[in-house]
Amino acid sequence: MNQAFNPTDLSGKKILITGAAGGIGAASARLCSAHGAEVALVDISGEDAIRAAVGDLSGPASFHACDTSKRDEVIELARSTGPVYGLVDCAAICPPDDWMDDSWDAALDRTIEVNIKGPANLTRAYFPMMAEQGEGRIILFGSVAGWMGGLRSGPHYAFTKGGIHAFTRWLAQRGASSNVLVNAIAPGPIDTPMISGRGYEAEAYPLKRLAAPEEVGAFVLLLCAPGGAFASGAIFDVNGATHLR
Ligand SMILES: NC(=O)c1ccc[n+]([C@@H]2O[C@H](COP(=O)([O-])OP(=O)(O)OC[C@H]3O[C@@H](n4cnc5c(N)ncnc54)[C@H](O)[C@@H]3O)[C@@H](O)[C@H]2O)c1
């Protein structure tokens, strides 16, 4: 191994991060930027919300309002950013709806649109460009819910996160011959707006705390960087021992 091997160096790499106005997306943006990446930051809530969430960045950044569940908006996004080295898809929703309630069908539809069609739209737009350039990294977001049903989430969320775990493996098989590496991260309870105020009690978990978003962003960084160069088709549990498989 080259003595100069730097496992977290992203100099010269362009990394697109969705859900960048949220907890894990913003933390991932800060870490990738601090390690040399140019970042393209995407969120349905738009530029001001992304800027407010990420704060000051050390390198170049662009900001994009996009609903990733809409195929036409994602195609337009890809036109505007051009090819990227890394695609980190943090955008998702986890509505609290009761599956026995009549209103649940709408919550199910929207959760599938955002959590399943969003990643499908993004990978359909960016994967071919990565395959063409002969390199790329795709990091999707599953969840502990995708393995064991979740700590407090509803079945609509668990459906979609289990689907992401399966899709990660499907896409990793297709990317390998073009050096496009595809992995997912399956977090446990992370202290972000997604779970804030929803009864996630730190004392209930093995480490007696929630994780900081940076503790997930660090895995994003590594999976985008030279240190992640032989990982593909894996789902990395970052769950503080809330589920052992
Ligand atoms: N926080 C946790 O405990 C936890 C646990 C397991 C998995 N996850 C997963 O980690 C990822 C990041 O979660 P987080 O905790 O940072 O959530 P978050 O709610 O803090 O951020 C999600 C972001 O996605 C954006 N978003 C929602 N719908 C969108 C759409 N259609 N298009 C574009 N952007 C959209 C939101 O505006 C928000 O900024 C998600 O995939 C989530 O399911 C989180």
PDBQT file of the ligand as one rigid body, heavy atoms in Angstrom, charges set to zero:
ROOT
HETATM    1  N1  LIG A 301     -32.453   9.820  12.589  1.00  0.00    +0.000 N 
HETATM    2  C1  LIG A 301     -32.569   8.530  12.771  1.00  0.00    +0.000 C 
HETATM    3  O1  LIG A 301     -32.703   8.058  13.917  1.00  0.00    +0.000 OA
HETATM    4  C2  LIG A 301     -32.527   7.576  11.613  1.00  0.00    +0.000 A 
HETATM    5  C3  LIG A 301     -32.570   6.206  11.884  1.00  0.00    +0.000 A 
HETATM    6  C4  LIG A 301     -32.525   5.306  10.841  1.00  0.00    +0.000 A 
HETATM    7  C5  LIG A 301     -32.419   5.764   9.541  1.00  0.00    +0.000 A 
HETATM    8  N2  LIG A 301     -32.372   7.109   9.299  1.00  0.00    +0.000 N 
HETATM    9  C6  LIG A 301     -32.271   7.516   7.894  1.00  0.00    +0.000 C 
HETATM   10  O2  LIG A 301     -31.179   8.398   7.721  1.00  0.00    +0.000 OA
HETATM   11  C7  LIG A 301     -31.465   9.297   6.644  1.00  0.00    +0.000 C 
HETATM   12  C8  LIG A 301     -31.262  10.731   7.110  1.00  0.00    +0.000 C 
HETATM   13  O3  LIG A 301     -32.188  10.957   8.187  1.00  0.00    +0.000 OA
HETATM   14  P1  LIG A 301     -32.144  12.199   9.165  1.00  0.00    +0.000 P 
HETATM   15  O4  LIG A 301     -32.289  11.653  10.517  1.00  0.00    +0.000 OA
HETATM   16  O5  LIG A 301     -30.999  13.093   8.841  1.00  0.00    +0.000 OA
HETATM   17  O6  LIG A 301     -33.540  12.885   8.770  1.00  0.00    +0.000 OA
HETATM   18  P2  LIG A 301     -33.980  14.404   8.756  1.00  0.00    +0.000 P 
HETATM   19  O7  LIG A 301     -35.459  14.385   8.859  1.00  0.00    +0.000 OA
HETATM   20  O8  LIG A 301     -33.192  15.199   9.731  1.00  0.00    +0.000 OA
HETATM   21  O9  LIG A 301     -33.564  14.864   7.272  1.00  0.00    +0.000 OA
HETATM   22  C9  LIG A 301     -34.204  14.398   6.131  1.00  0.00    +0.000 C 
HETATM   23  C10 LIG A 301     -34.148  15.502   5.090  1.00  0.00    +0.000 C 
HETATM   24  O10 LIG A 301     -34.749  14.997   3.886  1.00  0.00    +0.000 OA
HETATM   25  C11 LIG A 301     -35.470  16.061   3.286  1.00  0.00    +0.000 C 
HETATM   26  N3  LIG A 301     -36.491  15.519   2.413  1.00  0.00    +0.000 N 
HETATM   27  C12 LIG A 301     -37.644  14.898   2.766  1.00  0.00    +0.000 A 
HETATM   28  N4  LIG A 301     -38.343  14.562   1.681  1.00  0.00    +0.000 NA
HETATM   29  C13 LIG A 301     -37.622  14.969   0.606  1.00  0.00    +0.000 A 
HETATM   30  C14 LIG A 301     -37.813  14.917  -0.798  1.00  0.00    +0.000 A 
HETATM   31  N5  LIG A 301     -38.924  14.366  -1.329  1.00  0.00    +0.000 N 
HETATM   32  N6  LIG A 301     -36.872  15.440  -1.599  1.00  0.00    +0.000 NA
HETATM   33  C15 LIG A 301     -35.753  15.994  -1.088  1.00  0.00    +0.000 A 
HETATM   34  N7  LIG A 301     -35.522  16.093   0.229  1.00  0.00    +0.000 NA
HETATM   35  C16 LIG A 301     -36.435  15.594   1.062  1.00  0.00    +0.000 A 
HETATM   36  C17 LIG A 301     -36.072  16.816   4.468  1.00  0.00    +0.000 C 
HETATM   37  O11 LIG A 301     -36.448  18.139   4.099  1.00  0.00    +0.000 OA
HETATM   38  C18 LIG A 301     -34.939  16.758   5.477  1.00  0.00    +0.000 C 
HETATM   39  O12 LIG A 301     -34.115  17.899   5.396  1.00  0.00    +0.000 OA
HETATM   40  C19 LIG A 301     -32.909   8.993   6.218  1.00  0.00    +0.000 C 
HETATM   41  O13 LIG A 301     -32.894   8.131   5.110  1.00  0.00    +0.000 OA
HETATM   42  C20 LIG A 301     -33.487   8.281   7.422  1.00  0.00    +0.000 C 
HETATM   43  O14 LIG A 301     -34.562   7.442   7.057  1.00  0.00    +0.000 OA
HETATM   44  C21 LIG A 301     -32.421   8.018  10.292  1.00  0.00    +0.000 A 
ENDROOT
TORSDOF 0
